[in-house]
Amino acid sequence: MSITAILLPVFVQVGLTLLLLIWTGRARVGLIRKGDVKVRDVALGQPNWPTRTQQVSNTYANQFELPVLFYVLVALALITRKADLVFVVLSWMFVVTRLFHAGVYTTSNRLQQRFTVFLIGAIILILMWVIFALRIFAAEAGI
C-alpha cells in the first residue's frame, strides 16, 4: 500500500479533530463576547458552558481517547510495513465511525445511537490491533 493510502484516513481524523477544536473555540469566544458566559465562571475549567457548546467541546476531547490508539497503530504499521489493503479498509471504517460519532454527539446526542457507533469503532480498532499483533508475531516466528 502507498503511504498516501495509509495516511489518508489519519488526515481525515486529524481534520475532524481540528474542525472540532475551531468549532469549540469559536463557540466559547462568541459566548464570552456576547456576555452569555463570564470568564470567571469558566476560568478554572468548570463545565459552565451552555449544553450545545459543551457537546462540541466534549466531542473534541473525545478525539483524544480511541483515536490516540489509532494513531499509534498507524505509525507502527508504517514502520513495520504491516499496513495492507485490509488495514487501510479497517482504518477507513474506524474513521467513518468517528465521523458519525461526532455527528451524533454534536447534534441529537442520542446516547444509545452514540454508544452504538462508538462501540462499532472500538471493535474495529481492537480488530486492527489483534490483526497487527498476529502479523508481528507471525513474522517473528517465520510463518
PyMOL CGO cylinders between C-alpha atoms (Angstrom):
from pymol import cmd
from pymol.cgo import CYLINDER

trace = [
    CYLINDER, 0.00, 0.00, 0.00, 1.14, 3.52, -0.66, 0.3, 1, 1, 1, 1, 1, 1,
    CYLINDER, 1.14, 3.52, -0.66, 1.97, 5.82, 2.20, 0.3, 1, 1, 1, 1, 1, 1,
    CYLINDER, 1.97, 5.82, 2.20, -0.74, 8.19, 0.95, 0.3, 1, 1, 1, 1, 1, 1,
    CYLINDER, -0.74, 8.19, 0.95, -3.40, 5.46, 1.10, 0.3, 1, 1, 1, 1, 1, 1,
    CYLINDER, -3.40, 5.46, 1.10, -2.32, 4.50, 4.61, 0.3, 1, 1, 1, 1, 1, 1,
    CYLINDER, -2.32, 4.50, 4.61, -2.20, 8.08, 5.91, 0.3, 1, 1, 1, 1, 1, 1,
    CYLINDER, -2.20, 8.08, 5.91, -5.33, 9.49, 4.25, 0.3, 1, 1, 1, 1, 1, 1,
    CYLINDER, -5.33, 9.49, 4.25, -7.66, 8.16, 6.99, 0.3, 1, 1, 1, 1, 1, 1,
    CYLINDER, -7.66, 8.16, 6.99, -5.30, 9.71, 9.56, 0.3, 1, 1, 1, 1, 1, 1,
    CYLINDER, -5.30, 9.71, 9.56, -5.51, 13.07, 7.79, 0.3, 1, 1, 1, 1, 1, 1,
    CYLINDER, -5.51, 13.07, 7.79, -9.31, 12.88, 7.84, 0.3, 1, 1, 1, 1, 1, 1,
    CYLINDER, -9.31, 12.88, 7.84, -9.29, 12.03, 11.56, 0.3, 1, 1, 1, 1, 1, 1,
    CYLINDER, -9.29, 12.03, 11.56, -6.91, 14.91, 12.27, 0.3, 1, 1, 1, 1, 1, 1,
    CYLINDER, -6.91, 14.91, 12.27, -9.13, 17.17, 10.17, 0.3, 1, 1, 1, 1, 1, 1,
    CYLINDER, -9.13, 17.17, 10.17, -12.15, 16.18, 12.27, 0.3, 1, 1, 1, 1, 1, 1,
    CYLINDER, -12.15, 16.18, 12.27, -10.22, 16.95, 15.44, 0.3, 1, 1, 1, 1, 1, 1,
    CYLINDER, -10.22, 16.95, 15.44, -9.08, 20.35, 14.19, 0.3, 1, 1, 1, 1, 1, 1,
    CYLINDER, -9.08, 20.35, 14.19, -12.58, 21.20, 12.96, 0.3, 1, 1, 1, 1, 1, 1,
    CYLINDER, -12.58, 21.20, 12.96, -13.97, 20.43, 16.42, 0.3, 1, 1, 1, 1, 1, 1,
    CYLINDER, -13.97, 20.43, 16.42, -11.20, 22.49, 18.03, 0.3, 1, 1, 1, 1, 1, 1,
    CYLINDER, -11.20, 22.49, 18.03, -12.08, 25.51, 15.89, 0.3, 1, 1, 1, 1, 1, 1,
    CYLINDER, -12.08, 25.51, 15.89, -15.82, 25.00, 16.46, 0.3, 1, 1, 1, 1, 1, 1,
    CYLINDER, -15.82, 25.00, 16.46, -15.28, 24.79, 20.23, 0.3, 1, 1, 1, 1, 1, 1,
    CYLINDER, -15.28, 24.79, 20.23, -13.08, 27.88, 20.28, 0.3, 1, 1, 1, 1, 1, 1,
    CYLINDER, -13.08, 27.88, 20.28, -15.43, 29.96, 18.15, 0.3, 1, 1, 1, 1, 1, 1,
    CYLINDER, -15.43, 29.96, 18.15, -18.45, 28.93, 20.22, 0.3, 1, 1, 1, 1, 1, 1,
    CYLINDER, -18.45, 28.93, 20.22, -16.74, 29.72, 23.51, 0.3, 1, 1, 1, 1, 1, 1,
    CYLINDER, -16.74, 29.72, 23.51, -15.27, 33.04, 22.40, 0.3, 1, 1, 1, 1, 1, 1,
    CYLINDER, -15.27, 33.04, 22.40, -18.63, 34.04, 20.93, 0.3, 1, 1, 1, 1, 1, 1,
    CYLINDER, -18.63, 34.04, 20.93, -20.43, 33.31, 24.19, 0.3, 1, 1, 1, 1, 1, 1,
    CYLINDER, -20.43, 33.31, 24.19, -17.90, 35.30, 26.18, 0.3, 1, 1, 1, 1, 1, 1,
    CYLINDER, -17.90, 35.30, 26.18, -18.02, 38.24, 23.75, 0.3, 1, 1, 1, 1, 1, 1,
    CYLINDER, -18.02, 38.24, 23.75, -21.82, 38.32, 23.87, 0.3, 1, 1, 1, 1, 1, 1,
    CYLINDER, -21.82, 38.32, 23.87, -21.68, 38.23, 27.67, 0.3, 1, 1, 1, 1, 1, 1,
    CYLINDER, -21.68, 38.23, 27.67, -23.66, 34.98, 27.88, 0.3, 1, 1, 1, 1, 1, 1,
    CYLINDER, -23.66, 34.98, 27.88, -20.77, 33.41, 29.80, 0.3, 1, 1, 1, 1, 1, 1,
    CYLINDER, -20.77, 33.41, 29.80, -18.42, 35.17, 32.20, 0.3, 1, 1, 1, 1, 1, 1,
    CYLINDER, -18.42, 35.17, 32.20, -14.71, 34.33, 32.07, 0.3, 1, 1, 1, 1, 1, 1,
    CYLINDER, -14.71, 34.33, 32.07, -14.63, 33.88, 35.84, 0.3, 1, 1, 1, 1, 1, 1,
    CYLINDER, -14.63, 33.88, 35.84, -17.33, 31.21, 35.55, 0.3, 1, 1, 1, 1, 1, 1,
    CYLINDER, -17.33, 31.21, 35.55, -15.21, 29.04, 33.25, 0.3, 1, 1, 1, 1, 1, 1,
    CYLINDER, -15.21, 29.04, 33.25, -11.64, 30.08, 34.08, 0.3, 1, 1, 1, 1, 1, 1,
    CYLINDER, -11.64, 30.08, 34.08, -10.98, 27.03, 36.23, 0.3, 1, 1, 1, 1, 1, 1,
    CYLINDER, -10.98, 27.03, 36.23, -12.26, 24.60, 33.63, 0.3, 1, 1, 1, 1, 1, 1,
    CYLINDER, -12.26, 24.60, 33.63, -15.64, 24.13, 35.22, 0.3, 1, 1, 1, 1, 1, 1,
    CYLINDER, -15.64, 24.13, 35.22, -18.25, 22.92, 32.73, 0.3, 1, 1, 1, 1, 1, 1,
    CYLINDER, -18.25, 22.92, 32.73, -20.38, 26.06, 32.93, 0.3, 1, 1, 1, 1, 1, 1,
    CYLINDER, -20.38, 26.06, 32.93, -20.86, 26.29, 29.19, 0.3, 1, 1, 1, 1, 1, 1,
    CYLINDER, -20.86, 26.29, 29.19, -24.29, 26.02, 27.58, 0.3, 1, 1, 1, 1, 1, 1,
    CYLINDER, -24.29, 26.02, 27.58, -25.25, 22.45, 26.65, 0.3, 1, 1, 1, 1, 1, 1,
    CYLINDER, -25.25, 22.45, 26.65, -24.64, 22.76, 22.91, 0.3, 1, 1, 1, 1, 1, 1,
    CYLINDER, -24.64, 22.76, 22.91, -21.17, 24.28, 23.40, 0.3, 1, 1, 1, 1, 1, 1,
    CYLINDER, -21.17, 24.28, 23.40, -20.32, 21.60, 25.96, 0.3, 1, 1, 1, 1, 1, 1,
    CYLINDER, -20.32, 21.60, 25.96, -21.39, 18.89, 23.50, 0.3, 1, 1, 1, 1, 1, 1,
    CYLINDER, -21.39, 18.89, 23.50, -18.97, 20.22, 20.88, 0.3, 1, 1, 1, 1, 1, 1,
    CYLINDER, -18.97, 20.22, 20.88, -16.23, 20.56, 23.50, 0.3, 1, 1, 1, 1, 1, 1,
    CYLINDER, -16.23, 20.56, 23.50, -16.82, 17.01, 24.73, 0.3, 1, 1, 1, 1, 1, 1,
    CYLINDER, -16.82, 17.01, 24.73, -16.73, 15.75, 21.15, 0.3, 1, 1, 1, 1, 1, 1,
    CYLINDER, -16.73, 15.75, 21.15, -13.38, 17.47, 20.66, 0.3, 1, 1, 1, 1, 1, 1,
    CYLINDER, -13.38, 17.47, 20.66, -11.99, 16.00, 23.89, 0.3, 1, 1, 1, 1, 1, 1,
    CYLINDER, -11.99, 16.00, 23.89, -13.25, 12.58, 22.81, 0.3, 1, 1, 1, 1, 1, 1,
    CYLINDER, -13.25, 12.58, 22.81, -10.87, 12.72, 19.82, 0.3, 1, 1, 1, 1, 1, 1,
    CYLINDER, -10.87, 12.72, 19.82, -8.02, 12.15, 22.26, 0.3, 1, 1, 1, 1, 1, 1,
    CYLINDER, -8.02, 12.15, 22.26, -9.31, 8.83, 23.52, 0.3, 1, 1, 1, 1, 1, 1,
    CYLINDER, -9.31, 8.83, 23.52, -9.75, 5.99, 20.99, 0.3, 1, 1, 1, 1, 1, 1,
    CYLINDER, -9.75, 5.99, 20.99, -8.11, 7.89, 18.12, 0.3, 1, 1, 1, 1, 1, 1,
    CYLINDER, -8.11, 7.89, 18.12, -4.82, 8.02, 20.03, 0.3, 1, 1, 1, 1, 1, 1,
    CYLINDER, -4.82, 8.02, 20.03, -4.63, 4.22, 19.80, 0.3, 1, 1, 1, 1, 1, 1,
    CYLINDER, -4.63, 4.22, 19.80, -5.45, 4.52, 16.09, 0.3, 1, 1, 1, 1, 1, 1,
    CYLINDER, -5.45, 4.52, 16.09, -2.60, 7.00, 15.51, 0.3, 1, 1, 1, 1, 1, 1,
    CYLINDER, -2.60, 7.00, 15.51, -0.11, 4.78, 17.32, 0.3, 1, 1, 1, 1, 1, 1,
    CYLINDER, -0.11, 4.78, 17.32, -1.23, 1.74, 15.36, 0.3, 1, 1, 1, 1, 1, 1,
    CYLINDER, -1.23, 1.74, 15.36, -0.89, 3.51, 12.01, 0.3, 1, 1, 1, 1, 1, 1,
    CYLINDER, -0.89, 3.51, 12.01, 2.62, 4.68, 12.90, 0.3, 1, 1, 1, 1, 1, 1,
    CYLINDER, 2.62, 4.68, 12.90, 3.63, 1.16, 13.96, 0.3, 1, 1, 1, 1, 1, 1,
    CYLINDER, 3.63, 1.16, 13.96, 2.06, -0.40, 10.88, 0.3, 1, 1, 1, 1, 1, 1,
    CYLINDER, 2.06, -0.40, 10.88, 4.00, 2.01, 8.67, 0.3, 1, 1, 1, 1, 1, 1,
    CYLINDER, 4.00, 2.01, 8.67, 7.30, 1.36, 10.46, 0.3, 1, 1, 1, 1, 1, 1,
    CYLINDER, 7.30, 1.36, 10.46, 6.88, -2.41, 10.36, 0.3, 1, 1, 1, 1, 1, 1,
    CYLINDER, 6.88, -2.41, 10.36, 5.38, -2.46, 6.85, 0.3, 1, 1, 1, 1, 1, 1,
    CYLINDER, 5.38, -2.46, 6.85, 2.29, -4.31, 8.05, 0.3, 1, 1, 1, 1, 1, 1,
    CYLINDER, 2.29, -4.31, 8.05, -0.25, -1.91, 6.51, 0.3, 1, 1, 1, 1, 1, 1,
    CYLINDER, -0.25, -1.91, 6.51, -2.03, -3.58, 3.61, 0.3, 1, 1, 1, 1, 1, 1,
    CYLINDER, -2.03, -3.58, 3.61, -5.42, -3.24, 1.93, 0.3, 1, 1, 1, 1, 1, 1,
    CYLINDER, -5.42, -3.24, 1.93, -7.22, -4.83, 4.90, 0.3, 1, 1, 1, 1, 1, 1,
    CYLINDER, -7.22, -4.83, 4.90, -5.50, -2.36, 7.23, 0.3, 1, 1, 1, 1, 1, 1,
    CYLINDER, -5.50, -2.36, 7.23, -6.50, 0.62, 5.08, 0.3, 1, 1, 1, 1, 1, 1,
    CYLINDER, -6.50, 0.62, 5.08, -10.12, -0.54, 4.76, 0.3, 1, 1, 1, 1, 1, 1,
    CYLINDER, -10.12, -0.54, 4.76, -10.35, -1.05, 8.53, 0.3, 1, 1, 1, 1, 1, 1,
    CYLINDER, -10.35, -1.05, 8.53, -8.75, 2.37, 9.05, 0.3, 1, 1, 1, 1, 1, 1,
    CYLINDER, -8.75, 2.37, 9.05, -11.42, 3.99, 6.91, 0.3, 1, 1, 1, 1, 1, 1,
    CYLINDER, -11.42, 3.99, 6.91, -14.14, 2.08, 8.72, 0.3, 1, 1, 1, 1, 1, 1,
    CYLINDER, -14.14, 2.08, 8.72, -12.78, 3.33, 12.06, 0.3, 1, 1, 1, 1, 1, 1,
    CYLINDER, -12.78, 3.33, 12.06, -12.58, 6.95, 10.86, 0.3, 1, 1, 1, 1, 1, 1,
    CYLINDER, -12.58, 6.95, 10.86, -16.12, 6.79, 9.46, 0.3, 1, 1, 1, 1, 1, 1,
    CYLINDER, -16.12, 6.79, 9.46, -17.38, 5.65, 12.87, 0.3, 1, 1, 1, 1, 1, 1,
    CYLINDER, -17.38, 5.65, 12.87, -15.56, 8.62, 14.44, 0.3, 1, 1, 1, 1, 1, 1,
    CYLINDER, -15.56, 8.62, 14.44, -17.24, 10.98, 11.96, 0.3, 1, 1, 1, 1, 1, 1,
    CYLINDER, -17.24, 10.98, 11.96, -20.66, 9.50, 12.74, 0.3, 1, 1, 1, 1, 1, 1,
    CYLINDER, -20.66, 9.50, 12.74, -19.94, 9.56, 16.47, 0.3, 1, 1, 1, 1, 1, 1,
    CYLINDER, -19.94, 9.56, 16.47, -19.02, 13.25, 16.26, 0.3, 1, 1, 1, 1, 1, 1,
    CYLINDER, -19.02, 13.25, 16.26, -22.12, 13.93, 14.18, 0.3, 1, 1, 1, 1, 1, 1,
    CYLINDER, -22.12, 13.93, 14.18, -24.41, 12.32, 16.72, 0.3, 1, 1, 1, 1, 1, 1,
    CYLINDER, -24.41, 12.32, 16.72, -22.60, 13.90, 19.68, 0.3, 1, 1, 1, 1, 1, 1,
    CYLINDER, -22.60, 13.90, 19.68, -22.80, 17.44, 18.29, 0.3, 1, 1, 1, 1, 1, 1,
    CYLINDER, -22.80, 17.44, 18.29, -26.42, 17.22, 17.13, 0.3, 1, 1, 1, 1, 1, 1,
    CYLINDER, -26.42, 17.22, 17.13, -29.06, 14.96, 18.68, 0.3, 1, 1, 1, 1, 1, 1,
    CYLINDER, -29.06, 14.96, 18.68, -26.67, 13.48, 21.25, 0.3, 1, 1, 1, 1, 1, 1,
    CYLINDER, -26.67, 13.48, 21.25, -28.81, 10.35, 21.49, 0.3, 1, 1, 1, 1, 1, 1,
    CYLINDER, -28.81, 10.35, 21.49, -26.81, 8.23, 23.90, 0.3, 1, 1, 1, 1, 1, 1,
    CYLINDER, -26.81, 8.23, 23.90, -27.93, 4.86, 22.51, 0.3, 1, 1, 1, 1, 1, 1,
    CYLINDER, -27.93, 4.86, 22.51, -27.01, 5.85, 18.96, 0.3, 1, 1, 1, 1, 1, 1,
    CYLINDER, -27.01, 5.85, 18.96, -23.76, 7.49, 20.07, 0.3, 1, 1, 1, 1, 1, 1,
    CYLINDER, -23.76, 7.49, 20.07, -22.75, 4.45, 22.10, 0.3, 1, 1, 1, 1, 1, 1,
    CYLINDER, -22.75, 4.45, 22.10, -23.56, 2.05, 19.27, 0.3, 1, 1, 1, 1, 1, 1,
    CYLINDER, -23.56, 2.05, 19.27, -21.34, 3.97, 16.83, 0.3, 1, 1, 1, 1, 1, 1,
    CYLINDER, -21.34, 3.97, 16.83, -18.61, 4.27, 19.49, 0.3, 1, 1, 1, 1, 1, 1,
    CYLINDER, -18.61, 4.27, 19.49, -18.76, 0.52, 20.16, 0.3, 1, 1, 1, 1, 1, 1,
    CYLINDER, -18.76, 0.52, 20.16, -18.53, -0.35, 16.46, 0.3, 1, 1, 1, 1, 1, 1,
    CYLINDER, -18.53, -0.35, 16.46, -15.46, 1.89, 16.16, 0.3, 1, 1, 1, 1, 1, 1,
    CYLINDER, -15.46, 1.89, 16.16, -13.90, 0.37, 19.27, 0.3, 1, 1, 1, 1, 1, 1,
    CYLINDER, -13.90, 0.37, 19.27, -14.45, -3.16, 17.93, 0.3, 1, 1, 1, 1, 1, 1,
    CYLINDER, -14.45, -3.16, 17.93, -12.88, -2.20, 14.60, 0.3, 1, 1, 1, 1, 1, 1,
    CYLINDER, -12.88, -2.20, 14.60, -9.87, -0.71, 16.40, 0.3, 1, 1, 1, 1, 1, 1,
    CYLINDER, -9.87, -0.71, 16.40, -9.50, -3.81, 18.59, 0.3, 1, 1, 1, 1, 1, 1,
    CYLINDER, -9.50, -3.81, 18.59, -9.65, -5.98, 15.47, 0.3, 1, 1, 1, 1, 1, 1,
    CYLINDER, -9.65, -5.98, 15.47, -6.97, -3.83, 13.84, 0.3, 1, 1, 1, 1, 1, 1,
    CYLINDER, -6.97, -3.83, 13.84, -4.69, -4.23, 16.87, 0.3, 1, 1, 1, 1, 1, 1,
    CYLINDER, -4.69, -4.23, 16.87, -5.26, -8.00, 17.01, 0.3, 1, 1, 1, 1, 1, 1,
    CYLINDER, -5.26, -8.00, 17.01, -4.51, -8.42, 13.30, 0.3, 1, 1, 1, 1, 1, 1,
    CYLINDER, -4.51, -8.42, 13.30, -1.42, -6.24, 13.62, 0.3, 1, 1, 1, 1, 1, 1,
    CYLINDER, -1.42, -6.24, 13.62, -0.14, -8.18, 16.65, 0.3, 1, 1, 1, 1, 1, 1,
    CYLINDER, -0.14, -8.18, 16.65, -0.74, -11.52, 14.94, 0.3, 1, 1, 1, 1, 1, 1,
    CYLINDER, -0.74, -11.52, 14.94, 1.17, -10.33, 11.87, 0.3, 1, 1, 1, 1, 1, 1,
    CYLINDER, 1.17, -10.33, 11.87, 4.09, -9.18, 14.00, 0.3, 1, 1, 1, 1, 1, 1,
    CYLINDER, 4.09, -9.18, 14.00, 4.22, -12.48, 15.92, 0.3, 1, 1, 1, 1, 1, 1,
    CYLINDER, 4.22, -12.48, 15.92, 3.81, -14.50, 12.72, 0.3, 1, 1, 1, 1, 1, 1,
    CYLINDER, 3.81, -14.50, 12.72, 6.68, -12.61, 11.10, 0.3, 1, 1, 1, 1, 1, 1,
    CYLINDER, 6.68, -12.61, 11.10, 8.90, -13.24, 14.15, 0.3, 1, 1, 1, 1, 1, 1,
    CYLINDER, 8.90, -13.24, 14.15, 8.01, -16.92, 14.07, 0.3, 1, 1, 1, 1, 1, 1,
    CYLINDER, 8.01, -16.92, 14.07, 8.74, -17.10, 10.35, 0.3, 1, 1, 1, 1, 1, 1,
    CYLINDER, 8.74, -17.10, 10.35, 5.19, -18.11, 9.46, 0.3, 1, 1, 1, 1, 1, 1,
]
cmd.load_cgo(trace, "trace")
